[in-house]
Amino acid sequence: MKFISYWHDTSKAFAGATREPLSDDFEVAVIGAGFTGLNAARKLAKSGVKVALIEAEHVGYGASGRNGGHLNSGHFASFGAAKAHFGEAKARRFWRSYDDSIDMIEAIIAEEGIDCSFRRGGKLKLASKPSHVKGLQAMCEELRREVDPSVEWLSRGDVRKELGSEAFHGAVLSPKSAMMHMGQYANGMADAAARHGATIWEHNPVQSCIRVSDGWRITSPTGSLAARRVILATDAYTTENFDYYRRRMMPIASFIVVTRPLTPEEVAATLPGNRNYTNSLNIANYFRLTPDNRLLFGGRAKFSAASNQKTDVRSGELLRKQMLDVFPQLADVEIDYCWGGLVGCTQDRYPRAGAADGLIYGMGYSGHGAQLSTLIGSVLADIAMGRTDTNPIGGMDWNAVPLHTGKPWFLPMVGTYYRLKDMLP
Ligand SMILES: Cc1cc2nc3c(=O)[nH]c(=O)nc-3n(C[C@H](O)[C@H](O)[C@H](O)COP(=O)(O)OP(=O)(O)OC[C@H]3O[C@@H](n4cnc5c(N)ncnc54)[C@H](O)[C@@H]3O)c2cc1C
């Protein structure tokens, strides 16, 4: 078994980073080369702006190269909750921004010629318990009525035709959701940004970002550069030197296992519907097939604030057990990959984007940013170029999480609370 991301392992790494020390003067510097930073840099470069993209590790190193590969429609909270939070007009705009992001990804892939197996397969949110059916049916009705008439309710019998599993009692189908190879998309976006003229540094962790008279001076171990504007696109991987943001987001680990490629017979017996799937537990699981027909199965597992060799191995064992609870027919199928990554959660689980503390930022996707990060990257590029009306989540208050200093010490208690809730019928 490999303890690395399947997406990293099966995509051609970006080869266009500069080997020079950090140097020169830029109009905009983008920190973090996940989907947010990559699309911000790509759009700025394409618009003729002199832009630097600076990544601590390698392109797609963070959540963008480690996620479950679901590009799902809408936010995971109910539309009613979003309406109560934002007010009706803004809630609609917020909700639709997830679909707009998927459309934007599809358009960029076509425009830049990125080969990443993009597919509109749809998503099922599965009822894990009979007691969850009523709530999910109400959610489905509300979505159909308020924002997305294409959403449908599937009965237990319908679900059984989609999935070779007795574990579920019905599901909400969102047909517009999509999937792709996340590593190929990340590396393809970096190729596109470089082709349009962005200068990309890998292996250059930003150690300081200091305001100077006409902008900012950014320093890494190799050197320093000047930039008029700075975009922070570091989400859950935000480092201590950006404390303002760390106090507003909690990094929570999520883990994934991937099997060996399934045979056509095994696919037919497990996921013949070939969509994105999530279940309705508080500590939920998500799964899908990879382009080469492996089962990718993920979840919060141990509910930890860290992803390292120890937490990944323990969580991988738990995930395999959870996978077999859903698909006992895969008992003899080997696990080829196991890894973890960090999700940047805000206290209210809504993302944030705008300008604060002198920087332009977009983050806090709360585990649901594989699609939205591309759109927010575009929004941040617009803000850097002086345009603010494209931001679907602008102007939201964002207070520090009480008693949170950057390391979420309270996570084990939260995990126990949700685990107990999941034990109830
Ligand atoms: C295991 C897992 C499963 C997930 N599954 C899904 C899913 O199926 N669907 C979905 O919608 N969302 C999912 N997500 C969430 C989604 O992947 C993220 O919301 C999204 O990728 C965030 O993109 P980003 O570009 O903002 O941040 P990231 O991709 O995390 O990129 C941030 C980058 O900033 C760099 N960085 C940090 N500090 C510095 C510094 N000081 N200097 C230079 N660089 C720095 C990091 O190295 C990192 O590469 C999942 C996340 C995880 C971890």
PDBQT file of the ligand as one rigid body, heavy atoms in Angstrom, charges set to zero:
ROOT
HETATM    1  C1  LIG A 501      -9.211  14.473   2.256  1.00  0.00    +0.000 C 
HETATM    2  C2  LIG A 501     -10.012  15.618   1.675  1.00  0.00    +0.000 A 
HETATM    3  C3  LIG A 501     -11.161  15.329   0.932  1.00  0.00    +0.000 A 
HETATM    4  C4  LIG A 501     -11.893  16.375   0.361  1.00  0.00    +0.000 A 
HETATM    5  N1  LIG A 501     -12.918  16.056  -0.487  1.00  0.00    +0.000 NA
HETATM    6  C5  LIG A 501     -13.593  17.054  -1.108  1.00  0.00    +0.000 A 
HETATM    7  C6  LIG A 501     -14.576  16.722  -2.092  1.00  0.00    +0.000 A 
HETATM    8  O1  LIG A 501     -14.764  15.558  -2.461  1.00  0.00    +0.000 OA
HETATM    9  N2  LIG A 501     -15.305  17.744  -2.609  1.00  0.00    +0.000 N 
HETATM   10  C7  LIG A 501     -15.082  19.041  -2.257  1.00  0.00    +0.000 A 
HETATM   11  O2  LIG A 501     -15.792  19.934  -2.740  1.00  0.00    +0.000 OA
HETATM   12  N3  LIG A 501     -14.077  19.383  -1.405  1.00  0.00    +0.000 NA
HETATM   13  C8  LIG A 501     -13.317  18.432  -0.842  1.00  0.00    +0.000 A 
HETATM   14  N4  LIG A 501     -12.280  18.751  -0.014  1.00  0.00    +0.000 N 
HETATM   15  C9  LIG A 501     -11.951  20.182   0.192  1.00  0.00    +0.000 C 
HETATM   16  C10 LIG A 501     -11.216  20.795  -1.023  1.00  0.00    +0.000 C 
HETATM   17  O3  LIG A 501     -10.216  19.935  -1.478  1.00  0.00    +0.000 OA
HETATM   18  C11 LIG A 501     -10.640  22.167  -0.627  1.00  0.00    +0.000 C 
HETATM   19  O4  LIG A 501     -11.693  22.994  -0.172  1.00  0.00    +0.000 OA
HETATM   20  C12 LIG A 501      -9.927  22.878  -1.781  1.00  0.00    +0.000 C 
HETATM   21  O5  LIG A 501      -9.054  22.029  -2.473  1.00  0.00    +0.000 OA
HETATM   22  C13 LIG A 501      -9.163  24.089  -1.229  1.00  0.00    +0.000 C 
HETATM   23  O6  LIG A 501      -8.321  24.594  -2.256  1.00  0.00    +0.000 OA
HETATM   24  P1  LIG A 501      -7.320  25.765  -1.957  1.00  0.00    +0.000 P 
HETATM   25  O7  LIG A 501      -6.588  26.046  -3.207  1.00  0.00    +0.000 OA
HETATM   26  O8  LIG A 501      -8.040  26.913  -1.349  1.00  0.00    +0.000 OA
HETATM   27  O9  LIG A 501      -6.343  25.217  -0.828  1.00  0.00    +0.000 OA
HETATM   28  P2  LIG A 501      -5.242  24.048  -0.903  1.00  0.00    +0.000 P 
HETATM   29  O10 LIG A 501      -5.436  23.162  -2.055  1.00  0.00    +0.000 OA
HETATM   30  O11 LIG A 501      -5.188  23.430   0.454  1.00  0.00    +0.000 OA
HETATM   31  O12 LIG A 501      -3.902  24.840  -1.189  1.00  0.00    +0.000 OA
HETATM   32  C14 LIG A 501      -3.268  25.653  -0.231  1.00  0.00    +0.000 C 
HETATM   33  C15 LIG A 501      -1.789  25.667  -0.571  1.00  0.00    +0.000 C 
HETATM   34  O13 LIG A 501      -1.150  26.718   0.168  1.00  0.00    +0.000 OA
HETATM   35  C16 LIG A 501       0.185  26.304   0.416  1.00  0.00    +0.000 C 
HETATM   36  N5  LIG A 501       0.720  27.146   1.508  1.00  0.00    +0.000 N 
HETATM   37  C17 LIG A 501       0.274  27.250   2.787  1.00  0.00    +0.000 A 
HETATM   38  N6  LIG A 501       1.024  28.130   3.476  1.00  0.00    +0.000 NA
HETATM   39  C18 LIG A 501       1.965  28.590   2.613  1.00  0.00    +0.000 A 
HETATM   40  C19 LIG A 501       3.052  29.512   2.752  1.00  0.00    +0.000 A 
HETATM   41  N7  LIG A 501       3.317  30.132   3.926  1.00  0.00    +0.000 N 
HETATM   42  N8  LIG A 501       3.826  29.756   1.667  1.00  0.00    +0.000 NA
HETATM   43  C20 LIG A 501       3.581  29.163   0.470  1.00  0.00    +0.000 A 
HETATM   44  N9  LIG A 501       2.561  28.269   0.304  1.00  0.00    +0.000 NA
HETATM   45  C21 LIG A 501       1.777  27.987   1.354  1.00  0.00    +0.000 A 
HETATM   46  C22 LIG A 501       0.024  24.840   0.800  1.00  0.00    +0.000 C 
HETATM   47  O14 LIG A 501       1.247  24.128   0.689  1.00  0.00    +0.000 OA
HETATM   48  C23 LIG A 501      -1.066  24.379  -0.173  1.00  0.00    +0.000 C 
HETATM   49  O15 LIG A 501      -0.522  23.777  -1.345  1.00  0.00    +0.000 OA
HETATM   50  C24 LIG A 501     -11.515  17.741   0.583  1.00  0.00    +0.000 A 
HETATM   51  C25 LIG A 501     -10.384  18.027   1.344  1.00  0.00    +0.000 A 
HETATM   52  C26 LIG A 501      -9.624  16.982   1.869  1.00  0.00    +0.000 A 
HETATM   53  C27 LIG A 501      -8.391  17.300   2.669  1.00  0.00    +0.000 C 
ENDROOT
TORSDOF 0
